[in-house]
Amino acid sequence: MRSHTQTQLPGSSAVHGTPPVLVGRGLIKTYDTQRALDGVNIEIGAGDAVAIVGPSGSGKSTLLHVLAGILPSDAGEVLLAGRRIDQLGEGPRSELRRTQFGFVFQSGMLVAELTAQENAALPLLLGGASRSSAMAAALEWLDKLGLAGKEKRLPGQLSGGEAQRVAIARALAHRPSVIFADEPTGALDTRTGAETMRALLDAAAETNAAVVVVTHDTDIAESMPRTVSMRDGRVQL
Ligand code: ADP
């Protein structure tokens, strides 16, 4: 048990001594002359769910992309399960993104020509799984996300909320350790957004995946167990 007097920094992970799954230390990123990250420290525990909030331009998306190994930082370290990942070459980094991370973007980014089930199966297929096992896993996740019976539909035949659930199934089917979501409810109405977020958190909890969500929706942020606020490229203390 942690003592009540123990203080905890906003960027540090809480969970009863569980080692963090993802750590960013001293992260600095500058675009031309614009400093987007100005020495960010953050820890994400296994199974943690964190909202990254802050005004537009405060560095939220840059932080998400640096933590996910999409964008290199100029200085600092990113560690996954205690291992540095920021120094990996593009090949291993893209392999890591495919196997350890899942992604949900604002507007689904589903492949228009593929069915819901094929879209959800895609990361598994790219990872070398057999078509039958990938399709079976995709179907299981679509069912869990309330899309039973809609697996043969193309993205154009789904509502915005349904398409986001397919994107969530796709992000989870390969059982990643961290799901990154950049404004996942940004294109949805308030109620659908809240339901979609609930579906994402519930599904992630089932596999103990950590969830890192960039959002400027205060209701969504307040519904998350932990919030990290950014301003001018720094985590607000
Ligand atoms: P947020 O997600 O909080 O809106 P961003 O991480 O997108 O913030 O951006 C942080 C800062 O970096 C902003 O000032 C933005 O204009 C700048 N920035 C982001 N991406 C680029 C880029 N590709 N080129 C130049 N400046 C960028």
Residues whose N, C-alpha, C, O or C-beta is under 5 A from the ligand:
A	BS01	ADP	Y31 Q34 A36 P55 S56 G57 S58 G59 K60 S61 T62
